[in-house]
C-alpha cells in the first residue's frame, strides 16, 4: 500500500497494523476518526502532516504490507471471536485492576495531586459504560453479525437493520474516545510526577495500556467489522430482492 496524505487513516491502520504504535505515539486518531485522511487526522492531532508521513515511512517495519491476519478479509465470525478474546477479555481483567490502583493512589496522593479526583471520576464512568457496552455487543450485535455470516440470511435480525445497533455502539465508542482524551490530558500524557510511588507509576502504565488497547479495539470495530457487516446486510437484501 502506498501511503500519502490522502490515505484514509483507518484504512492505513487496517492494512498495516504494524504502524499503529506510530500513529498512537503521534496522537493520530485512527479509530473513532478513521474516516479522515492522514493529512486531516495529523492536523487534528496538532501534527505537521508531512512530518507524520516521514515518521511513518521511517518507522515502517519490513513486511508492513503483510499483516499476520488481514481482518479485512478474514471470516467475520473469526473476527468477532478475535475481538472478544483479545479485547473484551483484556478489558474484563484490566478494568478492575486499574480501579483498585486508582483507589489506592487517590487515597495516598489525592491531596498533593487534586487532578486525580477528576481522573478517577472519568475512569469510573468509562469503566461503567464499557461494562455495559461489552454485554450489548456480545448479546446483540455480535450474534447478529455471526448469524448473517453463517446463514447468509437475515432471518435472525430482530433489530430492523444491523445499522441500528452499530449506531449505538459507535456513539459509545465516541464517548470512550473522549474519555481517553481527558485521561491523557489530565495525567500529562501518563507521565509520573516526581513524587509518584511505584503504585502511582503502575496506575499510569495501566492507563496508557488501556488507551492503546481501546484504540486498536475500536479501530477493528469501526473501520473493519462494522463496514463489513453493513456491506453483508446490503448484499443479502439485494439477493432477497432478486437484484
C-alpha positions as CSV (number, residue, x, y, z in Angstrom):
1,X,0.0,0.0,0.0
2,X,1.3,3.4,-1.0
3,X,1.0,5.9,1.9
4,X,0.3,9.5,1.1
5,X,-1.5,12.4,2.8
6,X,-4.8,11.4,1.2
7,X,-4.7,7.9,2.6
8,X,-7.6,7.2,5.0
9,X,-6.1,6.8,8.4
10,X,-8.5,3.9,9.3
11,X,-7.5,2.2,6.0
12,X,-3.9,2.7,6.9
13,X,-4.3,1.1,10.3
14,X,-6.3,-1.8,8.8
15,X,-3.9,-2.5,6.0
16,X,-0.7,-2.0,8.0
17,X,-1.3,-2.7,11.7
18,X,2.4,-2.6,12.4
19,X,2.2,1.2,12.0
20,X,-0.5,1.5,14.8
21,X,2.1,2.2,17.5
22,X,3.5,5.1,15.5
23,X,0.0,6.6,14.9
24,X,-0.7,6.2,18.7
25,X,2.6,7.8,19.7
26,X,1.7,10.8,17.5
27,X,-1.8,11.1,18.9
28,X,-3.3,10.3,15.5
29,X,-7.0,9.2,15.9
30,X,-7.3,6.1,13.7
31,X,-10.3,4.6,15.5
32,X,-13.2,7.0,16.0
33,X,-11.7,9.3,13.4
34,X,-10.8,6.6,11.0
35,X,-12.6,8.1,8.1
36,X,-10.3,11.1,7.9
37,X,-7.4,11.4,5.6
38,X,-4.0,11.2,7.1
39,X,-3.5,14.9,6.5
40,X,-6.7,15.8,8.3
41,X,-6.0,13.4,11.2
42,X,-2.5,14.8,11.6
43,X,-3.8,18.4,11.7
44,X,-6.5,17.4,14.2
45,X,-3.7,16.0,16.4
46,X,-1.7,19.2,16.1
47,X,0.9,17.5,14.0
48,X,2.5,18.6,10.7
49,X,1.2,16.2,8.1
50,X,4.5,16.0,6.2
51,X,6.3,15.2,9.4
52,X,3.8,12.4,10.2
53,X,4.3,11.0,6.7
54,X,8.0,11.0,7.2
55,X,7.7,9.3,10.6
56,X,5.5,6.6,9.2
57,X,8.0,6.0,6.3
58,X,11.0,5.9,8.7
59,X,9.3,3.6,11.2
60,X,7.6,1.3,8.7
61,X,8.9,-2.2,9.6
62,X,9.8,-4.7,6.9
63,X,6.8,-6.7,5.8
64,X,4.3,-4.0,6.9
65,X,2.2,-4.7,3.9
66,X,1.7,-8.3,5.1
67,X,-0.1,-8.4,8.4
68,X,-0.2,-11.8,10.1
69,X,-4.0,-11.7,9.8
70,X,-5.8,-9.3,7.4
71,X,-9.0,-8.6,9.3
72,X,-10.5,-7.0,6.2
73,X,-10.5,-10.4,4.5
74,X,-10.9,-12.8,7.4
75,X,-14.1,-14.7,8.1
76,X,-16.5,-12.3,10.0
77,X,-17.2,-14.9,12.8
78,X,-13.4,-15.3,13.3
79,X,-13.0,-11.5,13.6
80,X,-15.8,-11.3,16.1
81,X,-14.2,-14.1,18.2
82,X,-10.8,-12.4,18.0
83,X,-12.3,-9.1,19.3
84,X,-13.9,-10.9,22.2
85,X,-10.9,-12.9,23.2
86,X,-8.3,-10.2,22.5
87,X,-10.0,-7.1,23.6
88,X,-13.1,-7.9,25.7
89,X,-11.2,-10.4,27.8
90,X,-8.4,-7.8,28.3
91,X,-10.9,-5.2,29.5
92,X,-12.5,-7.6,31.9
93,X,-9.2,-8.2,33.5
94,X,-7.7,-4.7,33.3
95,X,-10.6,-2.5,34.4
96,X,-11.0,-4.0,38.0
97,X,-7.2,-3.9,38.4
98,X,-7.0,-0.2,37.4
99,X,-9.9,0.6,39.6
100,X,-8.1,-0.9,42.6
101,X,-5.0,1.0,41.8
102,X,-6.9,4.2,41.3
103,X,-8.5,3.9,44.8
104,X,-5.1,3.4,46.4
105,X,-3.4,6.2,44.5
106,X,-6.2,8.7,45.1
107,X,-6.1,7.9,48.8
108,X,-2.3,8.4,49.0
109,X,-1.7,11.2,46.6
110,X,-5.0,13.0,46.1
111,X,-4.1,15.8,48.5
112,X,-1.0,16.7,46.5
113,X,-2.5,15.9,43.1
114,X,-6.1,17.2,43.0
115,X,-6.3,16.3,39.3
116,X,-6.5,12.7,40.4
117,X,-10.1,13.2,41.6
118,X,-11.2,14.1,38.0
119,X,-9.1,11.2,36.6
120,X,-10.8,8.8,39.0
121,X,-14.3,10.0,38.1
122,X,-13.6,9.8,34.4
123,X,-12.1,6.4,34.7
124,X,-15.1,5.0,36.7
125,X,-17.6,6.5,34.2
126,X,-15.6,4.9,31.4
127,X,-15.5,1.6,33.2
128,X,-19.2,1.6,33.8
129,X,-20.0,2.4,30.2
130,X,-17.6,-0.2,28.8
131,X,-19.0,-2.9,31.1
132,X,-22.5,-2.4,29.6
133,X,-21.1,-1.9,26.1
134,X,-19.3,-5.3,26.0
135,X,-22.5,-7.0,27.0
136,X,-24.6,-5.3,24.3
137,X,-22.0,-6.3,21.7
138,X,-21.8,-9.9,22.9
139,X,-25.6,-10.3,23.3
140,X,-27.0,-8.3,20.4
141,X,-24.6,-7.1,17.7
142,X,-22.1,-9.9,17.5
143,X,-24.6,-12.7,17.4
144,X,-26.5,-10.8,14.6
145,X,-23.3,-10.5,12.6
146,X,-22.3,-14.1,13.1
147,X,-25.8,-15.3,12.2
148,X,-25.7,-13.3,8.9
149,X,-22.3,-14.6,8.1
150,X,-23.2,-18.2,8.9
151,X,-26.6,-18.5,7.4
152,X,-26.3,-15.9,4.6
153,X,-29.8,-14.7,5.5
154,X,-31.4,-12.0,7.6
155,X,-33.8,-14.4,9.5
156,X,-32.1,-13.8,12.9
157,X,-32.3,-10.0,12.6
158,X,-34.7,-8.5,15.2
159,X,-33.1,-5.0,15.2
160,X,-34.6,-3.7,11.9
161,X,-31.1,-3.4,10.5
162,X,-27.6,-4.1,11.6
163,X,-27.0,-0.3,11.3
164,X,-29.2,0.3,14.4
165,X,-27.0,-1.5,17.0
166,X,-23.9,-0.4,15.1
167,X,-25.0,3.3,15.5
168,X,-25.4,2.8,19.3
169,X,-22.0,1.1,19.5
170,X,-20.2,3.8,17.6
171,X,-21.9,6.6,19.7
172,X,-20.5,4.8,22.8
173,X,-17.1,4.5,21.1
174,X,-17.1,8.2,20.6
175,X,-17.8,8.6,24.3
176,X,-14.9,6.3,25.1
177,X,-12.6,8.2,22.8
178,X,-13.5,11.5,24.6
179,X,-12.8,9.8,28.0
180,X,-9.4,8.6,26.8
181,X,-8.5,12.1,25.6
182,X,-9.4,13.6,29.0
183,X,-7.4,10.9,30.9
184,X,-4.4,11.6,28.7
185,X,-4.6,15.4,29.2
186,X,-5.3,15.2,33.0
187,X,-2.3,12.9,33.6
188,X,0.1,14.8,31.4
189,X,0.3,12.0,28.9
190,X,0.5,9.4,31.6
191,X,3.8,11.0,32.9
192,X,4.6,10.1,36.5
193,X,5.1,13.2,38.8
194,X,8.3,13.5,40.7
195,X,6.7,12.1,43.9
196,X,5.0,9.2,42.2
197,X,5.3,5.9,44.2
198,X,5.5,2.5,42.4
199,X,1.7,2.1,42.7
200,X,1.2,5.5,41.1
201,X,3.5,4.6,38.2
202,X,1.8,1.3,37.8
203,X,-1.5,3.1,37.5
204,X,-0.3,5.4,34.8
205,X,1.3,2.4,32.9
206,X,-2.0,0.6,33.0
207,X,-4.0,3.6,31.9
208,X,-1.6,4.0,28.9
209,X,-2.0,0.3,28.1
210,X,-5.8,0.7,28.3
211,X,-5.7,3.6,25.9
212,X,-3.6,1.6,23.4
213,X,-5.8,-1.4,23.5
214,X,-9.0,0.6,23.3
215,X,-7.7,2.5,20.2
216,X,-7.0,-0.8,18.5
217,X,-10.2,-2.4,19.7
218,X,-12.4,0.5,18.4
219,X,-10.5,0.6,15.2
220,X,-11.2,-3.0,14.4
221,X,-14.9,-2.5,15.0
222,X,-15.5,1.0,13.5
223,X,-13.2,0.6,10.5
224,X,-13.4,-3.1,9.7
225,X,-16.2,-5.1,11.4
226,X,-19.0,-2.6,11.1
227,X,-18.5,-1.6,7.5
228,X,-18.2,-5.3,6.5
229,X,-21.4,-6.2,8.4
230,X,-23.3,-3.3,6.7
231,X,-22.0,-4.5,3.3
232,X,-23.0,-8.1,4.0
233,X,-26.5,-7.0,5.0
234,X,-26.9,-4.9,1.9
235,X,-25.8,-7.9,-0.3
236,X,-28.3,-10.2,1.4
237,X,-31.1,-7.6,0.9
238,X,-30.2,-7.3,-2.7
239,X,-30.1,-11.1,-3.1
240,X,-33.5,-11.4,-1.4
241,X,-34.9,-8.8,-3.8
242,X,-33.5,-10.6,-6.8
243,X,-31.1,-7.8,-7.8
